[in-house]
Every structure is written in C-alpha cells, then in structure tokens.
C-alpha cells in the first residue's frame, strides 16, 4: 500500500511544473484564446494553438509534458460520486459507491484522486449524495492534512436550496448545482471524472491535447472491438479527431456506421483494424467559460453529460475533440465487474491493473497496521492486505482485505474478502463464544468460493458459501446475503451462523 505522508509525497515522480518565469495572465483566465508555449529540456518556443492529433496514452510515463499554466493552478478536478449505486448493492448499503473497498487496502475513490495527484492536479471536489459519511471520513484521513500549497480534496454533498429544492438529477445537474462555487476558482479547465472506474491515466497529456487542438470539450475515448462496442456509447470522428456523431449502445447497421479510423488518434495499423470503434469513458476536459455557458445558458435543463450535454455541444458547433486512451480501464459499477476487477490484480505473470507502479502510485489513508501473519497457511495466486491473521488454512486466487482473521481448516477460493474496520480482542472473542455468537472473520473449517465477503462479516464454523445450486440471482438480505450473476455477496456486518450452507 502507498499512503501519503505529510513530509514525503513523491511529487518528484511527476512531470516538472512550469518554471517560475512563465506567466498565468488574467486575460487567459477570463476566457480569451489561450496562447501557450510547449517546453522541452533544451528549448522553448512560442506558438499559437494548432491541430495536432493526440497520440495514444499508456501507463508508461516515458515523455515529459510541461503545461503553461501548469495543471496545479489552471485545472479543477470534479469527481462524480454517482447515484445510489443500486447495481453495486449491497456493497453500497452503508457507503457511497466511491467509498467501496478495492484491492485489499484501497477504496474506489483512491483511483481518480491518485491519478489527479500524479498529474499535478491538487484542487479536487468529490460530488455525492448518498451515504457520504464513510467517504468523507476516508478522504479527510487520507488527503486533507497532506495537500501542498492551496490543494484540497473535499466532498460536496447534494443539498437543497431556495433556488433548487431537488437533489442531483444526474452528472450535469450535479455540476450545475455547484457552479456558483466552481466559477470562483481562478482556473482554465474543469476535469470531470467518474468515481467508479479502475485505470491509471496521465491527465496532463489529456489537458495538453485539449489546449493544442483549441477544443471546447475533450472526451477520453477507449478503442473497442465489435464484440464489446455494443455495450458502450460510441463516437464518430473526422480526420482531425473532432467528434461529429454519438450513438448509445448501437447494434446492427447502426453499429457498423460508427466505425472510425483510429490511426487518426495514434493507434498503429494493426491495432486500428482490431479496434475500429471508440467509446466514451465518461471523462472530460471542459474549458471553464464553455462549462458555464453550456450548463447555465445552452442546456439549463440537461441532467447528464454523456447523453445530453456533450452531444448537444457537438450539434451547436462547439469543438468537441476525442482523445484516445489505450490502456487498462474498467467501469466497476456492477457486482460482476467489481468482482472481476478485484481478482484481476492476482493474475500472473502480469495483473490487469498493478498497484506497484512507482512513478504513478495509488494513495490511500495510512492505517499503521502490523504486517500480516500467516501460520502454516497455504496461499497461492492471492493478494493479502495489511494486518491479517491467517492460520493453517488454504487460500487460492483470492484478495484478502486488511485485518482479516481466517481460522484453521478454512478454504478460500476465487473470493474477495474485504476484511474488517477494527480488531476484536481475545476477551471479546471469548465472550462472544460463551454467548454462542460468532467473532469477526472466517470460522474453522468453513469453505468459501466465488464470493464477496463485505467488512466486519461474522462467518461461523463449518459454513459453506459455495452456491452449489448455481443460483444466478437471489435477494436474501434478512439472511445476510445476495446473489448477483452467480456471485454470493455477504452483507457488511452480517452474521452467518455455524453450519450454514449457501
């Protein structure tokens, strides 16, 4: 786990900021055409914006990008926390979607926040309206006291006002309701992000492409093959990478009509043939004056960016540009996608997503837990979080969250254990046993396969959570579990009595 330390956030791993002699003029901030310089280590040239096809980005950071004004001063990050998270229920029963645990030690919100920090973006708002207490607590512990200069990470919860008595109606409406706050910031662009995606991206290159193409809006685009394309909103571009058409989950002839030449955006010929479609990632750079005009004047009633505002801006002649991201990206808004993304980090020899990139670390709150202890345990192809106690059991192809306690004889296969928020003392565990109750953790000789065990769950001895009948969907909340897409999810704080068969 990488945690932020007040004295040693590795800013040196990021792209150098612009030298102090570069100006951040008032005219640029007021919305006039921005004239900027592109810098390298050996020379500096001034030029006006021109059409330059953005190249595909990847996880590697092998080239320097230096923006003027730099992103720490000129970009405001807005992370959309999403709605009630019904597709991720019951993981969202007691927490906001961005606060759902991820990869043993982290939470979903750590991904976009870390991408921002690694891209020198330090002014970040997180918009949410459901169960935001745990999200707010995590962000304050992880980032609030460790931001440099004027940086911040703050939660903005939905609120009613005399002007607007409604809660957030969608992504665009959420931003609109806080425009009065956002427009006070002396910035050039808004970077609009989702709080439930897993990926690593250099936003500085994204913003550079936006400025170089003189775009009003730039949309991050993912290359797609025909099989996956039908599940996404697709875009069509011209020879300059400008978006000219949108289609939501097209099929048949409509799908074929959305084919594009992705070499325009930087893919080589072979990859372009394999991936002839581009899908919107729901990630946008929007110039400040454009955002204010779109949400206040052009589309004052629009609720959603992806289906209303962005296509609408294209239709009224604004320059909406595509920017290709050709790396790992996963929308983990469903139980199945969330489960697969977590177990994907155990894949060998190379995981789907790595938390071990030194140049672009993923941050989270420091918990100061002891190292995990494994006593006579057989652990294969798994990731073990901090502070676990694992005794004489077998764990295969699983992710074990922090503070997990797994007892003798247990078998854990293809499973995500989220761990616990706190330890129980030996006295607590003894007292529970005397009362016939169950301590937090996995009991003796229990067998768990293809499941998600949420935090603080109490799994008794001789329990079998194996879905032997291959049930695909079931809602048994009173019994402490749900089944979605064949995956058993044990609810947070649930108690599964000794001898239970699921």
Helices and strands as residue ranges (DSSP letters): E 2-3, G 11-13, H 26-29, E 36-39, E 44-47, H 71-74, E 75-80, G 86-88, G 97-99, E 101-102, E 106-107, H 109-118, E 123-128, H 133-142, G 144-146, E 152-157, H 171-177, H 179-182, E 189-194, E 197-199, H 203-212, E 217-224, H 226-229, E 233-237, E 243-248, H 252-256, G 262-265, H 269-274, E 277-287, H 288-293, I 294-298, I 305-309, H 310-315, E 320-325, E 329-331, H 335-344, G 358-360, E 363-364, E 373-375, E 378-380, E 383-384, E 389-391, E 394-396, E 399-400, E 405-406, E 411-413, E 416-417, H 426-434, E 441-442, E 447-449, E 451-453, E 458-459, E 464-465, E 473-476, G 477-479, E 481-484, E 487-490, E 495-496
